[in-house]
Amino acid sequence: SGTKRINEKNHLEIGGVDTTDLVKHFGTPLYVLDEFEIRNKMREFINTFKSFGIPFQVAYASKALCTMAICYLVEDEGLSLDVVSGGELFTAIEAGFPTNRIHFHGNNKSVAEITMAIEAEIGAFIVDNLYEIELIESIAENKQKRVNALIRVTPGIEAHTHEYIQTGQEDSKFGFNLVDAAYNAAKLVHQSKWINLLGFHFHIGSQIFDMKGFEKAIERMAGFYRFIHDELDVELPIINAGGGFGIHYVEEDEPLSIREYVVSLVESFKYHFYKQGLKLPEIWIEPGRSIIGEAGTTLYTIGSSKNIPNIRKYIAVDGGMMDNPRTALYQAKYDAAIANRMIYDQSEVVSVAGKACESGDMLIWDIELNSPVAGDILAVFSTGAYNYSMASNYNRIPRPAMVLVNEGEAELIVRRETYSDIIQFDVVPERLKKNKV
Ligand code: LLP
């Protein structure tokens, strides 16, 4: 998808740039982001909402991939930004992102993070628990600044996705359970002098392919808004349905289009809120993966291989779980190609291993590739979301660089880490230095 194509040299091209040229200039491993594709996805969300003529906000979930350049793109396309930590908030502020379009998430926000957010006058807190309500209340009072909040609820819906990325079921660390806990939280915030209650938030999971979970959750939320309306005599202006729209990693994945996700969501909101005799609140969503996931490709250089006759052939690349931990963590599946020989002459089934000292460090199990050899460039697709943002320096391996490609140009947006970067936080006590002979 996006602007990927095979050029005259039989090479993979992204955004009009030959990937073998990218490798020459920037080295491997390399994260490549297709700007056109990112902007397209953002526009598809915005334009579908606009076609309904209703008020809305689409907040990009920056946990999927957060860098300053990405914040610029998000701002440019008119989206809001969902942040979940002081680090993401700081990145947005440094990028000059309009703070009134920032929504702050998290189940254990610190005093320092809340203070930073209140000082920056962010758009809204997504409040997760009673402890946080107390903290916000006292810090807001201290700063004499009123804040907006949505209360996060757990609607009791299990999305059909990997258990580590489900979030809406009752037994979850996030949010207030329906109905009692959520109602008590609403009463508390409603009475607060410093917190302005805008509505509720729910998020049922990630990489979701069908709308059944959303529909069920929306039905419950509409009933809950009715209950709040009757008990507290307020018509809350906003509802936030979180993120979670699935994307295409491998052939068997069949996500809906962004337009289909949004249309179904809005229609479901209309149906259930009208049925409860309520006005349609302003709808907010927080997509991450569906905006940035398919726009990312990681380029690696293939090195060693190990053939175990009749069992498996491993080929190793110069990255691995350090730059993409998703296969090791979630048994995630990826598609890939030999970027310097796109048209197959001889196919071979191999498994792609990383270079970390750990057997679980695999990127792809059993994939058919154009008989890879050392020196080939492997392109792994759909790596834009939760790759760089979850990357580590395991084995003291520097993190890759990231480039943004568009219309034949490639620009660095994250520079490659160096060995000096790796040791920059190390401190050797003088006492140890003295003992060195
Ligand atoms: N809103 C909330 C409250 C969330 O918890 C998340 C994701 C999102 C929005 C964005 O979801 P998305 O549209 O990206 O699916 N590391 C895992 C995914 C964890 C998702 C965490 N929350 C992975 O690599 O699959």
Boltz pocket constraint, residues with backbone or C-beta under 6 A from the ligand:
constraints:
  - pocket:
      binder: B
      contacts: [[A, 61], [A, 63], [A, 64], [A, 82], [A, 105], [A, 164], [A, 165], [A, 167], [A, 203], [A, 205], [A, 206], [A, 207], [A, 242], [A, 243], [A, 244], [A, 245], [A, 286], [A, 287], [A, 288], [A, 289], [A, 290], [A, 326], [A, 330], [A, 385], [A, 386]]
      max_distance: 6.0
